[in-house]
Amino acid sequence: MVFWRSKKKVDDSAAESASPSEAPVQGEAEIQAEVPPEQPAAPAPAAPASAAQPVASAAQPVAAEAPSSTAADDPPAKKGGLFARFKSGLQKTRQALNTDIRDLFKDEGRLVDDEFLGELFAKLIRTDMGAGPAEELRDDIAKRYRGRKVQLSDIIGSITEQTREMLRQDAAPLNLPGTPSVILVVGVNGSGKTTSIGKLSNHLVGQGKKVVLGAGDTFRAAAVEQLTIWSQRIGCDIVTGKPGADPASVAYQTVDKAIEIGADVAIIDTAGRLQTQSNLMQELDKIRRVVSKKIENAPHEVLLVLDATAGQNALSQASGFSDAAGCTGIVLAKLDGSARGGVILPIRRQFQLPVKFVGLGESIEDIAPFDADQFASALFSD
Ligand SMILES: Nc1nc2c(ncn2[C@@H]2O[C@H](COP(=O)(O)OP(=O)(O)OP(=O)(O)O)[C@@H](O)[C@H]2O)c(=O)[nH]1
């Protein structure tokens, strides 16, 4: 096992000048810039399917998905692939919805009256889409079909079309303007930040990008370990700090490392926090400031990872974070984990933030760029 490890002192002057009014960014701390060993030191987290793949060096990225910056850019073949992936990832929500809506119908169809509309509303709302979107879908059905006998396919077709409209957003590719571009990943505890970073890195490496990870969650030792294992599997460099080290220092070193090796993207993990924890939100500010002193306009993306299994709670998380942390986009993780995938509707509706990626499982490939058309079709497919 080959381990390349360089220990160097944090550049105090630079870090201090980045945040002059604050305590210096982790003075004497050693930040380790690691190149992964040829074999993983421990089993990869929750990704047995690919665990046997040899770990490549940073110069030999593991091939992942076909390159695509956005779903909209994807060639038609990939579109089918995206639909299939959404369909499989949304299985729980889909099954609940389909079973529920199908139950409303008898062979000879069903009259659209108040009773039917009330039942339809109740079924829709069970996916955690919230009252607003469920009312809108119900009212659309009422407008089109009230007083008529309809078949299941009529209802599914109309709801899919309407959902597509509700989810539609402007193309939202990752904003990666520079070399390196910096992505900061934030969210509450356990929302799926570290796992999403692993999957996103693999996605970017698959596009031929050189990625450096920054283990900025210095609070939880397991998070550093987890991210290190992802880096080994993907074949990208990682910068780690000592437990309890200043996350801003790790962020600074990560960007430094990315510049040094000519990386395209630096992705920085952060500890889970609530938007009400003002000291921790200030810590995020400090990370942003330190990074922006190093590269103008960085971080270029601040991705908020939301846990889809949290249903409506994910909404309050999004509202608190989106302003406080200057978020630029959402990664909706764990969509596969519950039947509450409808939560994406109020997330799209209430926040100006685009959904950039969705997490569809724990394996390294289980992330996909969000595409409203494919997503709505998959959600109501049988
Ligand atoms: N099913 C499923 N599980 C996921 C997904 N993303 C993350 N997880 C799981 O969710 C759990 C928490 O994920 P982490 O990535 O550790 O979350 P975190 O936000 O980094 O956690 P903290 O550092 O404690 O804040 C882990 O068990 C992951 O395997 C997903 O898309 N689908």
PDBQT file of the ligand as one rigid body, heavy atoms in Angstrom, charges set to zero:
ROOT
HETATM    1  N1  LIG A 401     -30.883   5.457   0.994  1.00  0.00    +0.000 N 
HETATM    2  C1  LIG A 401     -30.061   6.503   0.938  1.00  0.00    +0.000 A 
HETATM    3  N2  LIG A 401     -29.259   6.753   1.976  1.00  0.00    +0.000 NA
HETATM    4  C2  LIG A 401     -28.434   7.824   1.906  1.00  0.00    +0.000 A 
HETATM    5  C3  LIG A 401     -28.402   8.687   0.776  1.00  0.00    +0.000 A 
HETATM    6  N3  LIG A 401     -27.497   9.668   1.027  1.00  0.00    +0.000 NA
HETATM    7  C4  LIG A 401     -26.995   9.414   2.259  1.00  0.00    +0.000 A 
HETATM    8  N4  LIG A 401     -27.550   8.298   2.793  1.00  0.00    +0.000 N 
HETATM    9  C5  LIG A 401     -27.302   7.701   4.107  1.00  0.00    +0.000 C 
HETATM   10  O1  LIG A 401     -27.643   8.649   5.111  1.00  0.00    +0.000 OA
HETATM   11  C6  LIG A 401     -26.797   8.491   6.245  1.00  0.00    +0.000 C 
HETATM   12  C7  LIG A 401     -26.186   9.834   6.595  1.00  0.00    +0.000 C 
HETATM   13  O2  LIG A 401     -25.380  10.224   5.507  1.00  0.00    +0.000 OA
HETATM   14  P1  LIG A 401     -24.067  11.112   5.688  1.00  0.00    +0.000 P 
HETATM   15  O3  LIG A 401     -23.534  11.344   4.326  1.00  0.00    +0.000 OA
HETATM   16  O4  LIG A 401     -23.156  10.543   6.706  1.00  0.00    +0.000 OA
HETATM   17  O5  LIG A 401     -24.724  12.430   6.276  1.00  0.00    +0.000 OA
HETATM   18  P2  LIG A 401     -24.007  13.768   6.752  1.00  0.00    +0.000 P 
HETATM   19  O6  LIG A 401     -24.946  14.858   6.409  1.00  0.00    +0.000 OA
HETATM   20  O7  LIG A 401     -22.646  13.872   6.179  1.00  0.00    +0.000 OA
HETATM   21  O8  LIG A 401     -23.945  13.536   8.314  1.00  0.00    +0.000 OA
HETATM   22  P3  LIG A 401     -23.259  14.494   9.456  1.00  0.00    +0.000 P 
HETATM   23  O9  LIG A 401     -21.830  14.639   9.099  1.00  0.00    +0.000 OA
HETATM   24  O10 LIG A 401     -23.488  13.726  10.726  1.00  0.00    +0.000 OA
HETATM   25  O11 LIG A 401     -23.998  15.772   9.456  1.00  0.00    +0.000 OA
HETATM   26  C8  LIG A 401     -25.775   7.439   5.864  1.00  0.00    +0.000 C 
HETATM   27  O12 LIG A 401     -26.196   6.206   6.399  1.00  0.00    +0.000 OA
HETATM   28  C9  LIG A 401     -25.847   7.400   4.343  1.00  0.00    +0.000 C 
HETATM   29  O13 LIG A 401     -25.495   6.141   3.807  1.00  0.00    +0.000 OA
HETATM   30  C10 LIG A 401     -29.303   8.397  -0.326  1.00  0.00    +0.000 A 
HETATM   31  O14 LIG A 401     -29.391   9.097  -1.350  1.00  0.00    +0.000 OA
HETATM   32  N5  LIG A 401     -30.099   7.287  -0.171  1.00  0.00    +0.000 N 
ENDROOT
TORSDOF 0
